[in-house]
């Protein structure tokens, strides 16, 4: 009875895809500018690996004599596939976190609030130091605070679109 040596070809093919996927993940982690491109590349490699896994399991069911124990072949190919699944999950999680921008928006909002407070406080402190308690100067500070606040609201509306 002939044995099937194609299993080793499939293992090697899967290992090459795992290396390719890992390199894409390293590239993703070192440069977020290409985040979506890298995530799509990782997803594509993982889909290729799924096909290799499927082919190996299908071959396992069709082969009478295998070069290794059947359970070992099944366990090896599924664990190799698990590696790529985890890399894909990590890439998608990073992408979702990056897209949500919740933390970035909070930081941006905090910066705006500090800026608004700084304009008001700085302007009033300068007036007080000059001994100027006139309404014209206070009106200027209020206008500046209003402009900054309006800009913040405009930014929020654009981000929500």
N, C-alpha and C positions, 0 to 999 in steps of 0.2 A: 504494500500500500504506500502510495507517495505521500510525503509530508508537504505542507505548504510553507514555503520560505518567505512569502510575501509579508508576513507579520512584521518582520524586521524592517522591511522597506516602509511599512506604515508607521512603525515606531520612530524611525529616523525622520520621516516626513513630519510627523507630529512634533518631534523635538525641534526641528528647524522652525516650525511655526511658533513654538513656544519662545525660542530665542528672538525671533522677529517681533513678537508681541512684547517681550520684555524690553527690547531696544526702543520700541515706540513708547512704552511707559516711561522709560528713562528720559526720552526726549520731551514727553509731556511734562514731566516733573521739573525739568530744567528750563523750560520756556513755555509760559502760559499764553504767549501770543498766538500760537497755533493750536490752542486747546481743542477746538471742535474738529479740526482736521485730524489731530492725533487720536481723539476718541473714536472717530469714524474708522480710522485705520485699524485700531485695536479691535473694534467690533467686526470688521471685515476679516481680520486674521482669525478671530475666534470662531467665526462661522465656517471658515475653511477647516479649522481644526475639528469642529463638530462633524463635518463630512468625513474626515479621516477616521474619527472615532466610530462613526456609524459604519464605515466600510470595514474597519477591523472587527467590529462585533458581528457584522453580517458574515464576514469571512469565517469567523470563529464558529458560527452556527452551521456553516456549509462544509467545514473541514473535519474529516474523520480523525486524522492523526495530526496533532499540532506539535511544533518544535518545543513548546513549553507547556506546562500544565494549563488547562483551560481557565481555571480560576485565576491563575497568575497573569495570563494574558488579559483577561477581562479587567482585573484589578489594576494592572499597569496602565492600560489605555484610558480607563476612566479617571484614574488619578492624574494622569498627564493632562487630560481634558479639564479636570478641576482647576489646575494651575491657570489655564487660560480663562476659565470662567471667573476666577477671582481677580485676575488682572482686568478683565472687562468690567466687573462690578466696581472695582476701585476707580477706574477711569470714568465711569458713568457717575459715580458719587462725587468725584472731584468736579466734573462738569456741572452737575446740579448745584453744588455749593457755589461754584463760580457764577453760574447764571442767576442764582437767587439774589445775590448781591445784598442780602439783608444786612450783613455786617458793614459792607461798604456804605450803604445808604445811611446807616446809623452813624458811622464815623463822619460822613459828609454833613449830616444834619447837626451833629455835635459841633463840627467846625463852624458852621453857619451861626449857630447860637453864640458861640464864643466871639465870633466876628461882630455880631450885632451888639453884644454886651460891651465889647471893647470899643466900638465906635461911640456908643453912648457915654460910657464911663470916661473915656479919654477926652471927649469933647467937653463934658461938664467939668472935669478936673482942670482943664486948661482955662476955662472961663472963670472958675473959682480962683485960680492962681492969679489971674489978671485983675481980679476984683470986679469982673464984668458979670453982673447979675441980670442983664437985660434979656428981654424976651426974644430979640432977634437972634441971638446966639443959640439959645435953647431951641428955637424954631429950626435952625440949621441942623442941629444934632438930631432932632426928631425927624427931619427930612431924610437925613443919611440913614438912620435906623429904618425908616419906612422903605427906602430904596433897597436896602439889603434884604429886608423881609420880603418885599415884592419879588426880588430876584430869586429868593429861596422858593417861594410859592410857584413861580414860573418853572423853575427847575423840577420841582416835584410833579407838576402837571405833565411836563415832557416825559419824565421817567415813567409815569403811569400810563402813558399812551402805548 
